[in-house]
């Protein structure tokens, strides 16, 4: 009975996760509209000063990007942990397809951007078009409701989660600044301590969270982006049976709403307030902007479809039940909605204002086009199947 009850709760948690991502996607979109509107209004200067106001030695924008976003990554890490223990990633054959698809969806866009910007200051932006925004992607799927197989939603969620994990690795490897070995070693020692506490059966979040906060501070001082501490903490928090008494379950359940309805909108308000230049078309016509847009609009669906096709062709995996290749193409296009993670990587890659503005603008344009095209492809495939 306990196992069955645990399975029901886990199923309910996954359903809640989808529901939260759908509704938070709408809030995230509204926050972006508000940010862009205010940044191009008479209140633009005051709006900019708000996010650059200093608090305890750092700007408010910095606290959001390095502090609150660590909580976002903590939630992503908890979801990855859940998938590894009881989700789609427990079955190696089933897990291989979204893993391979995510790898293709990261590699091809990065190569496209690199080829267009090799040898320039914009080359650091190769990681920008590799990301997928799960909130918007699942939000668009929700408009199709029962017109698509439920297995496609699971495939896209698993793909986006693995994509986020890949983005975390990219951030750790390529966007570290002023590396401090003593602080990094100290952070890893604290992480080892957390793993030991887990191993010895300790389950109190009142201990794990303060120690995790110490690890975040040390990671912040190390030069490796502090958000990595959120992922490490997620894997240190005990999962146990995964039922309602599990520390991982309770923490994940608690974080859904604050992340979806507070942290992500704050991130959008602080980072998407673009003051559109007079010649904004020129800003999206640079090699960097074209690399980002081509990476998201062409590289993402091509990489996801091609790598998935090869995995199935070579009999390494199989398509989920009810999923057709048209669905994979549509899901690949939804994967081109970079938004949150792409903008986040942009803030790490560039300090130059024209590069920042051009990159963010191209991300917004590409994400809108990718979402609309993906929706139309999946909807047209549904009509054809009904006929």
Order of alpha helices (4+ residues) and beta strands (2+ residues): alpha-alpha-beta-beta-alpha-alpha-alpha-alpha-alpha-alpha-alpha-alpha-alpha-alpha-alpha-alpha-alpha-alpha-alpha-alpha
